Amino acid sequence: MGYGFVKAAALAPKIRVADTGHNAQEIIRLMKEAWEKGARILVFPELCLTGYTCGELFLQELLLRKAKEALLAVIEASEGMDGLFFVGVPLEVKGKLYNVAAGFSDGRLLGLVPKTCIPNYSEFYEARYFTKAPKEYTFIDWQGFKVPFGANILFSCRNMPGLLTAAEICEDVWAPEPPGVRHALHGATVIVNLSASDEITGKESYRRDLIRIQSGRLACGYVYASAGEGESSTDLVFGGHHLICENGSLLKESRRFLNETIYGELDIERLTGERRRISTFEAAADAPDYAVAPYVMKPLDGPLERYIDKAPFVPGNKEEREKHCEEILMIQSMGLKKRIEHTSCKSMVIGISGGLDSTLALLVAARACDLLGLSRQCIRAVTMPCFGTTDRTYRNACALTERIGAELQEVHIKEAVTVHFRDIGHDKDTHDVTYENSQARERTQVLMDIANQTGGMVIGTGDMSELALGWATYNGDHMSMYGVNASVPKTLVRHLVRYYADTCKDGELSAVLLDILDTPVSPELLPPKDGVIAQKTEDLVGPYELHDFYLYYMLRFGFAPDKIYYLARQAFAGEYEDSVILKWLKTFCRRFFAQQFKRSCLPDGPKVGSVAVSPRGDLRMPSDASAALWLDCLENLV
């Protein structure tokens, strides 16, 4: 598996209250089963060796002695099994009883973490039996070895840099100052929680949000295992609600009342990268008040079972996606609204081509007009037919402008470009970069001059995917006075336009938008063949869905290109050959570095998501940085 992934499991044995022998055997059975399935961090519930609901039996010497024997049996059963295992047990230390998470690996006890926050309210009476964790860790004797005992223990994997695990127990994460905060600031990238959380109406959703949000606040993986069937139902029912979260996302969740095991693969590299990025995550300089318990875990081979979304910029859930689209359209429109108010411009000038990007810009401008209380006639939609314009895109540009209610202006630029070719001595039959870029720059000049004529500003239409690849003519479509699409990736542009088509109440407008969505992406700078588009962007630079995938993982998490390739193979399995994925990833890396000079002087534009390429915001990158390391990494792939 590699690339910083580790498979975690949350498990709940069907216990018998106070039957430590039976409980140990169930734990051992589940432990071996999960380990054989590749899990290397295994978390069992709070006090699972005895049962959480023992009540006064926790004060019985026999139960405590048998619990310790059961723990020894479970630890011994782990011999030959690398990884990190946590089991809940009551343990007496220096005359006091503690609710403990025992961490062990390969037949060896590594550390004992007592519960810090002891609840004694509502249905909880733990203070009747248990003592809270001491402020400092100590060492206690266990089978002739010194083992750390205390809340401040980091379980460190020697052969996976960045994988440090710390433990909490149930109430610890519900408290105002969870110990996990301190653990994370001292380096823990994974927090495990051994819990016995009973079920009452409404608690499930609160618990889910609590764990998910905590993993986001701490930029960590969080494995939460809760007691299930087998606990006493005298007064409470336990549902075995397990959760595995990572950096604010829910990876896996169990169904309640089934005692099922869940598995989730945590991306440790993603977590360490996130912490590097977040300047307010102020890690402690050192950890003298923490004990470090080392262990070894062999890297796993085999396929990654974790779901890798091939469209990371686009929510998969329809309801969430529609909410996302509405929010982005509002951010874009509010940004443009502010700029129009500030400059007192009388018009918004947009080059309308019948393509996706200019369509989205026009929709945003229309919404900005509505927010300002202005007539949409103040939008000047300019269509500029030239050598590559097709009837389909021309008709769509005109129909779209009419349905939106903007003013349409048509400027034929063929003659002006032909004169320009004559002036610079260029053969108009030589369809090279000069042939293409001359048209793009002429269109930008026309738009700028019309903006001057009408007291307006040019609204940029280029999207983030084009900017990442440098697929824009410098001082052509690269330039505007406000770029409303500058941080919208191409895969998301499609969904924004479709959302508008699906939600607008104008059937004719919806039909036009759907036809635009069905039109191949093209700059239309080369003459059409038999009346249809001859120049398809994705044939030249590669599929945008691949490039957006590369862009997301490179900028959002700083992943190396070999890891991005590994993830892309998983996400696009069956859709693209590995050689195709690698080919376009090399193209992405090469163009991304070579074209930074275009992004270094971008016009203003609103950020809408977690990834952006503005030189004033998210991407302060030198224009002459070398791509050699990234390309060499891909060339050396095995």
BATORDREN-576171 format. One line per 4 residues: number of its first residue (from 1); their letters; for each residue x, y, z of C-alpha. Coordinates in Angstrom, 1 decimal. Example, Ala and Ser with C-alpha at 12.3 -4.5 7.8 and 13.67 -1.06 7.14 Angstrom:
<banus>
1 = AS = 12.3 -4.5 7.8  13.7 -1.1 7.1
</banus>
This chain:
<banus>
1 = MGYG = 0.0 0.0 0.0  2.6 2.6 1.1  2.4 6.3 0.5  1.6 7.0 4.1
5 = FVKA = -1.6 5.0 4.4  -2.4 2.9 7.4  -5.5 0.8 7.9  -7.4 1.3 11.1
9 = AALA = -10.3 -0.7 12.6  -12.9 0.0 15.3  -14.4 -3.2 16.9  -16.9 -4.1 19.5
13 = PKIR = -16.9 -7.7 20.8  -20.2 -9.1 22.0  -19.2 -9.3 25.7  -20.7 -10.9 28.8
17 = VADT = -20.6 -8.5 31.7  -17.9 -9.5 34.2  -16.9 -12.6 32.2  -13.3 -11.7 31.5
21 = GHNA = -12.4 -15.1 30.0  -15.2 -15.0 27.4  -14.5 -11.3 26.6  -10.8 -11.9 26.1
25 = QEII = -11.5 -14.7 23.7  -13.9 -12.6 21.7  -11.4 -9.8 21.6  -8.6 -12.1 20.4
29 = RLMK = -10.9 -13.6 17.7  -11.8 -10.1 16.4  -8.2 -8.9 16.7  -6.9 -11.8 14.6
33 = EAWE = -9.6 -11.4 12.0  -9.0 -7.6 11.6  -5.3 -8.0 11.5  -5.5 -10.6 8.7
37 = KGAR = -7.6 -8.1 6.8  -4.8 -5.7 6.9  -5.8 -3.5 9.9  -2.8 -2.2 11.8
41 = ILVF = -4.4 0.2 14.3  -7.1 -1.7 16.2  -9.4 0.0 18.7  -11.7 -1.8 21.1
45 = PELC = -14.3 -0.1 23.4  -13.9 1.2 26.9  -13.5 -1.4 29.7  -14.4 -4.1 27.1
49 = LTGY = -12.4 -6.8 29.0  -14.9 -6.6 31.9  -17.8 -4.6 30.4  -18.5 -1.0 31.1
53 = TCGE = -21.7 -1.7 33.1  -20.1 -3.7 35.9  -21.1 -1.1 38.5  -20.1 -2.1 42.1
57 = LFLQ = -18.4 -5.2 40.7  -15.5 -2.9 39.8  -14.7 -2.9 43.5  -14.4 -6.7 43.6
61 = ELLL = -10.8 -7.8 43.9  -11.5 -11.0 41.9  -12.8 -9.1 38.9  -9.8 -6.8 38.9
65 = RKAK = -7.4 -9.8 39.1  -9.1 -11.7 36.3  -9.2 -8.5 34.2  -5.5 -8.2 34.5
69 = EALL = -5.0 -11.9 33.6  -7.4 -11.4 30.6  -5.3 -8.4 29.4  -2.1 -10.5 29.6
73 = AVIE = -3.8 -13.2 27.5  -4.9 -10.7 24.9  -1.4 -9.2 24.7  0.3 -12.6 24.4
77 = ASEG = -2.2 -13.5 21.6  -0.9 -10.5 19.6  2.6 -12.0 19.3  3.6 -12.1 15.7
81 = MDGL = 1.1 -9.4 14.8  2.7 -6.0 14.1  0.6 -2.8 14.5  -0.9 -1.1 17.4
85 = FFVG = -3.8 -2.4 19.5  -5.9 -0.8 22.2  -8.1 -2.6 24.7  -10.1 -1.1 27.6
89 = VPLE = -9.5 -2.5 31.1  -9.9 -1.5 34.8  -6.5 -1.4 36.4  -5.4 -0.8 40.0
93 = VKGK = -2.2 1.3 40.3  -0.8 2.3 43.7  -4.1 1.6 45.5  -6.3 3.5 43.1
97 = LYNV = -8.5 2.2 40.3  -8.2 3.6 36.8  -10.2 3.2 33.6  -7.4 2.4 31.3
101 = AAGF = -6.7 2.0 27.6  -3.9 -0.6 27.2  -1.8 -0.1 24.1  0.2 -3.1 22.9
105 = SDGR = 2.0 -4.6 19.8  3.4 -7.9 18.8  3.0 -9.5 22.3  4.4 -6.5 24.2
109 = LLGL = 2.6 -4.0 26.3  3.7 -0.5 25.2  1.7 1.8 27.6  -1.3 2.3 29.8
113 = VPKT = -3.4 5.4 29.3  -5.9 6.2 32.1  -9.0 8.3 31.5  -8.7 12.0 32.3
117 = CIPN = -12.2 13.2 32.5  -14.4 11.1 34.8  -18.1 11.7 34.3  -20.4 11.7 37.3
121 = YSEF = -23.7 13.2 36.1  -26.9 11.9 34.6  -26.5 8.2 33.9  -22.8 8.2 34.7
125 = YEAR = -21.3 7.3 38.1  -17.7 6.6 37.2  -16.3 8.8 40.0  -17.7 6.2 42.4
129 = YFTK = -15.1 3.7 41.2  -12.4 5.4 39.2  -9.7 8.0 39.7  -8.8 10.5 37.0
133 = APKE = -5.4 10.3 35.3  -2.4 11.8 37.1  -1.0 15.0 35.7  2.3 13.4 34.9
137 = YTFI = 3.2 10.0 33.6  5.1 7.5 35.6  6.4 4.0 35.0  4.9 0.9 36.5
141 = DWQG = 6.1 -2.7 36.6  4.4 -5.1 34.2  5.7 -8.6 34.0  9.2 -7.5 34.9
145 = FKVP = 9.3 -4.6 32.5  8.8 -0.8 33.1  5.8 0.5 31.2  4.6 4.1 31.0
149 = FGAN = 1.4 4.9 32.8  -0.4 8.2 32.2  -2.4 10.3 29.8  0.7 11.8 28.1
153 = ILFS = 1.9 8.8 26.0  2.7 8.9 22.3  2.8 5.6 20.5  5.4 6.1 17.8
157 = CRNM = 5.8 3.9 14.7  9.5 3.7 14.0  9.2 2.9 10.3  6.4 5.2 9.3
161 = PGLL = 7.5 8.8 9.9  4.6 11.0 11.1  2.5 8.2 12.6  2.2 9.0 16.3
165 = TAAE = -0.9 7.8 18.1  -2.4 9.0 21.4  -5.4 7.7 23.3  -8.5 9.2 24.9
169 = ICED = -11.3 7.5 26.7  -15.0 8.3 26.0  -15.8 11.4 28.1  -12.3 12.9 27.3
173 = VWAP = -13.5 14.0 23.9  -16.8 15.4 25.2  -15.1 17.6 27.8  -14.4 21.4 27.3
177 = EPPG = -10.6 20.7 27.1  -10.1 17.3 25.5  -6.7 15.7 26.1  -6.6 15.1 22.4
181 = VRHA = -5.8 18.8 21.8  -2.7 18.5 23.8  -1.8 15.2 22.2  -2.1 16.7 18.7
185 = LHGA = 0.0 19.7 19.5  2.7 17.3 20.8  2.7 15.5 17.5  -0.1 12.9 17.6
189 = TVIV = -1.5 12.5 14.1  -4.0 9.8 15.1  -6.2 9.9 18.2  -8.0 6.8 19.3
193 = NLSA = -11.0 6.8 21.6  -12.1 3.8 23.6  -15.7 4.6 24.4  -18.9 3.3 26.0
197 = SDEI = -21.4 5.8 24.8  -25.0 4.8 25.4  -27.8 5.5 23.0  -30.5 8.1 23.6
201 = TGKE = -32.5 10.0 21.0  -30.5 12.5 19.0  -27.1 11.4 20.4  -26.0 9.6 17.3
205 = SYRR = -25.8 12.8 15.1  -24.2 14.8 17.9  -21.6 12.1 18.4  -20.8 11.9 14.7
209 = DLIR = -20.4 15.7 14.4  -18.3 15.8 17.5  -15.7 13.3 16.3  -15.7 14.6 12.7
213 = IQSG = -15.2 18.2 13.8  -12.6 17.2 16.3  -10.6 15.4 13.6  -10.8 18.6 11.5
217 = RLAC = -9.8 21.0 14.4  -6.7 18.8 15.2  -5.9 17.9 11.6  -5.7 14.2 12.7
221 = GYVY = -7.1 10.8 12.1  -9.7 9.8 14.8  -10.7 6.2 15.5  -13.7 6.0 17.8
225 = ASAG = -14.8 2.5 19.1  -17.9 2.3 21.3  -19.4 -0.5 23.4  -22.3 -2.4 21.8
229 = EGES = -24.5 -5.4 22.4  -23.5 -7.5 25.5  -23.4 -4.6 27.9  -26.0 -4.6 30.6
233 = STDL = -29.4 -3.2 29.6  -30.6 -2.7 33.1  -30.8 1.1 32.6  -29.0 1.8 29.3
237 = VFGG = -28.6 0.4 25.8  -25.3 0.6 23.9  -25.3 0.7 20.1  -21.7 0.0 19.1
241 = HHLI = -21.5 3.2 17.1  -18.0 3.3 15.6  -16.5 6.2 13.6  -13.3 6.7 11.6
245 = CENG = -12.7 10.3 10.6  -9.8 12.2 9.0  -9.3 16.0 9.0  -13.0 16.8 9.2
249 = SLLK = -14.2 14.0 6.9  -16.1 10.9 7.9  -14.3 7.9 6.3  -16.4 5.1 7.8
253 = ESRR = -19.3 4.7 10.2  -20.9 1.6 11.7  -24.5 0.8 11.8  -25.7 0.8 15.3
257 = FLNE = -26.9 -2.2 17.3  -25.0 -4.7 15.2  -21.5 -4.8 16.8  -20.0 -4.6 13.3
261 = TIYG = -16.3 -3.9 12.6  -15.4 -1.0 10.4  -12.2 -0.3 8.5  -10.7 2.9 7.3
265 = ELDI = -7.4 3.8 5.7  -5.9 6.9 7.2  -3.6 9.1 5.1  -0.8 10.1 7.4
269 = ERLT = 1.0 12.1 4.7  -2.1 14.1 4.1  -2.4 14.9 7.8  1.2 16.0 8.2
273 = GERR = 1.0 18.1 5.0  -2.1 19.8 6.4  -0.3 20.7 9.6  2.6 22.1 7.6
277 = RIST = 0.2 24.3 5.7  -1.8 25.6 8.7  0.3 28.3 10.4  -2.0 28.4 13.5
281 = FEAA = -1.4 24.8 14.2  1.4 25.6 16.7  3.1 22.3 17.5  5.0 22.1 20.8
285 = ADAP = 8.7 22.6 20.4  9.4 19.4 22.4  7.6 17.0 24.6  9.5 16.4 27.8
289 = DYAV = 6.3 15.7 29.6  5.4 12.9 27.2  6.5 9.3 27.2  7.2 7.9 23.8
293 = APYV = 6.4 4.2 23.3  8.0 2.9 20.0  6.8 0.0 17.9  7.3 -1.4 14.4
297 = MKPL = 4.8 -1.9 11.7  5.6 -3.4 8.3  4.4 -1.5 5.3  1.4 -3.1 3.7
301 = DGPL = 1.2 -4.3 0.2  -1.9 -4.7 -1.9  -4.6 -2.4 -3.3  -6.0 0.6 -1.5
305 = ERYI = -9.5 0.1 -0.3  -10.2 3.7 0.5  -12.5 5.5 -1.9  -10.7 8.0 -3.9
309 = DKAP = -13.1 10.5 -5.5  -12.2 11.2 -9.1  -13.9 14.6 -8.9  -12.5 16.1 -5.6
313 = FVPG = -13.9 19.6 -6.4  -17.4 18.3 -7.0  -19.5 16.9 -4.1  -21.0 13.5 -5.0
317 = NKEE = -24.2 13.9 -3.1  -26.8 15.8 -5.3  -28.2 17.8 -2.4  -24.8 18.8 -1.2
321 = REKH = -23.6 19.6 -4.8  -26.6 21.9 -5.4  -25.9 23.7 -2.1  -22.3 24.0 -3.1
325 = CEEI = -23.1 25.4 -6.5  -25.5 28.0 -5.1  -22.9 29.1 -2.6  -20.2 29.5 -5.3
329 = LMIQ = -22.5 31.4 -7.6  -23.3 33.8 -4.7  -19.6 34.2 -3.8  -18.8 35.0 -7.4
333 = SMGL = -21.7 37.4 -7.7  -21.0 39.2 -4.5  -17.4 39.7 -5.5  -18.4 41.3 -8.7
337 = KKRI = -21.1 43.3 -7.0  -18.5 44.9 -4.7  -16.2 45.6 -7.6  -18.9 47.3 -9.6
341 = EHTS = -20.0 49.4 -6.6  -16.4 50.4 -5.8  -15.6 51.5 -9.3  -19.0 53.0 -10.2
345 = CKSM = -18.8 51.2 -13.6  -21.7 51.7 -15.8  -21.3 48.4 -17.7  -19.9 44.9 -17.6
349 = VIGI = -18.3 43.8 -20.8  -18.0 40.1 -21.4  -16.6 38.3 -24.5  -19.3 35.7 -25.1
353 = SGGL = -18.3 32.7 -27.2  -21.0 30.1 -26.6  -18.5 28.1 -24.5  -18.8 27.1 -20.8
357 = DSTL = -16.5 29.7 -19.2  -18.1 32.8 -20.8  -21.5 31.3 -20.1  -20.7 31.0 -16.4
361 = ALLV = -19.3 34.6 -16.3  -22.5 35.9 -18.0  -24.7 34.1 -15.5  -22.6 35.6 -12.6
365 = AARA = -22.9 39.0 -14.1  -26.7 38.7 -14.4  -26.9 37.7 -10.8  -24.7 40.6 -9.8
369 = CDLL = -27.0 43.0 -11.7  -30.0 41.6 -9.8  -28.2 42.1 -6.4  -27.3 45.7 -7.4
373 = GLSR = -30.9 46.4 -8.6  -29.6 47.2 -12.1  -31.1 46.3 -15.4  -29.3 43.4 -17.1
377 = QCIR = -29.0 45.7 -20.1  -25.9 47.1 -18.5  -24.2 43.8 -19.4  -22.5 44.2 -22.8
381 = AVTM = -22.1 40.7 -24.2  -19.7 40.9 -27.2  -19.5 38.1 -29.7  -16.4 38.3 -32.0
385 = PCFG = -16.6 35.8 -34.8  -13.4 34.9 -36.5  -11.7 32.0 -38.4  -12.7 29.2 -36.0
389 = TTDR = -16.2 30.3 -35.0  -18.8 27.6 -35.7  -22.5 28.2 -36.3  -23.4 26.2 -33.1
393 = TYRN = -21.4 28.3 -30.7  -22.4 31.5 -32.4  -26.1 30.7 -32.2  -25.8 29.7 -28.5
397 = ACAL = -23.9 32.9 -27.7  -26.6 35.0 -29.2  -29.5 33.0 -27.7  -27.9 33.0 -24.3
401 = TERI = -27.5 36.7 -24.3  -31.1 37.3 -25.4  -32.5 35.0 -22.7  -30.4 36.5 -20.0
405 = GAEL = -31.6 40.0 -21.0  -28.1 41.5 -21.7  -27.2 43.7 -24.6  -25.6 41.8 -27.5
409 = QEVH = -22.9 43.5 -29.6  -21.3 41.7 -32.5  -17.8 42.7 -33.7  -16.3 40.7 -36.6
413 = IKEA = -12.6 40.6 -36.1  -11.5 38.6 -39.1  -10.6 41.6 -41.2  -8.7 43.3 -38.3
417 = VTVH = -6.7 40.1 -37.6  -6.0 39.7 -41.3  -4.6 43.3 -41.5  -2.6 42.5 -38.4
421 = FRDI = -1.1 39.5 -40.1  -0.1 41.7 -43.1  1.4 44.3 -40.8  3.7 41.8 -39.0
425 = GHDK = 4.4 39.7 -42.1  2.6 36.5 -41.0  1.1 34.1 -43.6  -2.6 33.7 -42.7
429 = DTHD = -2.4 30.1 -43.9  0.2 29.2 -41.3  -1.9 28.0 -38.4  0.6 28.3 -35.7
433 = VTYE = 0.7 29.9 -32.2  0.9 33.4 -33.8  -2.2 32.7 -35.9  -4.1 31.6 -32.7
437 = NSQA = -2.9 34.2 -30.2  -3.4 37.1 -32.6  -7.2 36.4 -32.5  -7.2 36.1 -28.7
441 = RERT = -5.3 39.4 -28.3  -7.5 41.2 -30.8  -10.6 40.0 -28.9  -9.2 41.3 -25.6
445 = QVLM = -8.4 44.7 -27.2  -11.9 45.0 -28.5  -13.4 44.2 -25.1  -11.1 46.7 -23.3
449 = DIAN = -11.9 49.5 -25.8  -15.7 48.8 -25.6  -15.3 49.0 -21.8  -13.7 52.4 -22.2
453 = QTGG = -16.5 53.5 -24.5  -19.2 52.4 -22.1  -17.6 53.4 -18.8  -17.4 49.7 -17.9
457 = MVIG = -15.0 46.9 -17.0  -14.1 43.7 -18.7  -15.2 40.6 -16.8  -12.7 37.8 -17.2
461 = TGDM = -14.0 34.3 -18.1  -10.9 32.0 -17.8  -11.2 29.2 -15.2  -8.6 27.8 -12.7
465 = SELA = -7.9 24.7 -14.7  -6.8 26.8 -17.7  -4.7 28.9 -15.4  -3.0 25.9 -13.8
469 = LGWA = -2.1 24.6 -17.3  -1.3 28.1 -18.7  -3.9 27.4 -21.4  -4.5 31.1 -21.9
473 = TYNG = -3.0 33.7 -24.3  -0.7 36.0 -22.4  -2.3 39.5 -22.5  -5.2 37.9 -24.4
477 = DHMS = -7.9 36.0 -22.6  -5.4 35.9 -19.7  -6.3 39.6 -19.0  -9.4 41.3 -17.6
481 = MYGV = -10.4 43.8 -15.0  -12.0 41.2 -12.7  -11.9 37.4 -13.3  -15.0 35.9 -11.8
485 = NASV = -14.0 32.3 -12.7  -10.4 32.5 -11.6  -10.7 29.9 -8.8  -13.4 27.7 -10.4
489 = PKTL = -12.0 24.4 -11.9  -13.3 23.2 -15.2  -15.0 20.2 -13.7  -17.0 22.5 -11.4
493 = VRHL = -17.8 25.0 -14.2  -19.9 22.3 -15.8  -21.9 21.6 -12.7  -22.5 25.3 -12.0
497 = VRYY = -23.9 25.8 -15.5  -26.0 22.6 -15.2  -27.3 23.7 -11.8  -28.4 27.0 -13.3
501 = ADTC = -30.0 25.1 -16.2  -31.8 22.8 -13.8  -33.1 25.6 -11.4  -33.9 28.5 -13.8
505 = KDGE = -37.6 28.8 -14.6  -36.9 29.8 -18.3  -37.3 26.6 -20.5  -35.6 28.3 -23.5
509 = LSAV = -32.6 29.4 -21.4  -32.3 26.0 -19.9  -32.3 24.4 -23.4  -29.5 26.8 -24.5
513 = LLDI = -27.4 26.0 -21.4  -27.8 22.3 -22.0  -26.6 22.6 -25.6  -23.6 24.6 -24.4
517 = LDTP = -22.8 21.8 -21.9  -22.9 19.3 -24.8  -20.5 21.3 -26.9  -16.8 20.2 -26.9
521 = VSPE = -14.4 22.5 -25.0  -12.5 24.6 -27.6  -10.8 28.0 -28.0  -12.2 27.9 -31.6
525 = LLPP = -9.0 29.5 -33.1  -8.6 27.1 -36.0  -10.9 26.9 -39.0  -13.8 24.4 -38.5
529 = KDGV = -13.9 21.1 -40.5  -17.2 20.6 -42.3  -18.8 23.3 -40.0  -17.9 21.6 -36.7
533 = IAQK = -15.2 22.4 -34.1  -11.8 21.2 -35.3  -9.8 22.2 -32.2  -10.7 20.3 -29.1
537 = TEDL = -8.8 21.5 -26.0  -8.8 18.1 -24.2  -7.2 16.4 -27.2  -4.3 18.9 -26.9
541 = VGPY = -3.6 19.3 -23.2  -5.5 16.3 -21.8  -8.8 15.6 -20.0  -9.7 18.3 -17.6
545 = ELHD = -11.0 15.7 -15.1  -7.5 14.3 -14.8  -5.9 17.8 -14.6  -8.3 18.9 -11.9
549 = FYLY = -7.5 15.7 -9.9  -3.8 16.5 -10.2  -4.3 20.1 -9.3  -6.3 19.3 -6.2
553 = YMLR = -3.8 16.9 -4.7  -0.7 18.9 -5.6  -1.9 22.2 -4.2  -4.3 21.2 -1.5
557 = FGFA = -2.1 18.6 0.2  1.3 19.0 -1.4  1.5 15.4 -2.6  4.5 14.2 -4.6
561 = PDKI = 3.6 13.3 -8.2  4.2 9.6 -7.7  1.6 9.5 -4.9  -0.8 11.5 -7.2
565 = YYLA = -0.2 8.9 -9.9  -1.0 6.1 -7.4  -4.2 7.8 -6.3  -5.2 8.6 -9.9
569 = RQAF = -4.8 5.0 -11.0  -7.2 4.0 -8.2  -9.7 6.8 -8.9  -9.8 6.3 -12.7
573 = AGEY = -9.4 2.5 -12.8  -11.2 1.2 -15.9  -11.5 4.7 -17.5  -7.9 5.5 -18.4
577 = EDSV = -4.9 3.3 -19.0  -2.0 3.8 -16.6  0.1 5.1 -19.4  -2.5 7.7 -20.3
581 = ILKW = -2.7 8.9 -16.6  1.1 9.1 -16.5  1.4 10.9 -19.8  -1.0 13.7 -18.8
585 = LKTF = 0.4 13.9 -15.3  3.8 14.7 -16.8  2.1 17.3 -19.0  0.5 18.8 -16.0
589 = CRRF = 3.7 19.1 -14.0  5.6 20.5 -17.0  3.0 23.1 -17.9  2.3 24.0 -14.3
593 = FAQQ = 5.8 25.1 -13.7  6.5 26.6 -17.1  3.3 28.8 -17.0  3.6 30.3 -13.6
597 = FKRS = 4.5 33.7 -15.1  0.9 34.0 -16.4  -0.4 33.4 -12.9  2.0 35.8 -11.3
601 = CLPD = 0.1 38.8 -12.9  -3.5 37.6 -12.7  -6.3 40.1 -12.4  -8.3 40.1 -9.2
605 = GPKV = -11.0 37.5 -8.7  -12.8 35.8 -5.8  -11.6 32.6 -4.1  -14.5 30.1 -3.9
609 = GSVA = -12.9 26.9 -2.7  -9.9 25.4 -0.8  -7.6 25.6 -3.8  -6.7 28.8 -5.7
613 = VSPR = -3.8 30.0 -7.8  -3.9 33.7 -7.1  -0.3 35.1 -6.6  -1.8 37.4 -3.9
617 = GDLR = -3.3 34.5 -2.0  -2.7 30.8 -2.2  0.1 30.4 -4.7  3.1 32.6 -4.1
621 = MPSD = 5.4 30.7 -6.4  8.4 31.9 -8.4  7.8 32.1 -12.1  11.2 30.5 -12.9
625 = ASAA = 11.1 27.5 -10.5  12.3 24.2 -12.0  10.0 21.2 -12.5  13.0 18.8 -12.6
629 = LWLD = 12.3 17.2 -9.2  8.7 16.5 -10.1  9.4 15.2 -13.6  12.3 13.0 -12.4
633 = CLEN = 10.0 11.5 -9.7  7.7 10.4 -12.5  10.4 9.2 -14.8  11.8 7.0 -11.9
637 = LV = 8.4 5.3 -11.2  8.7 1.5 -11.0
</banus>
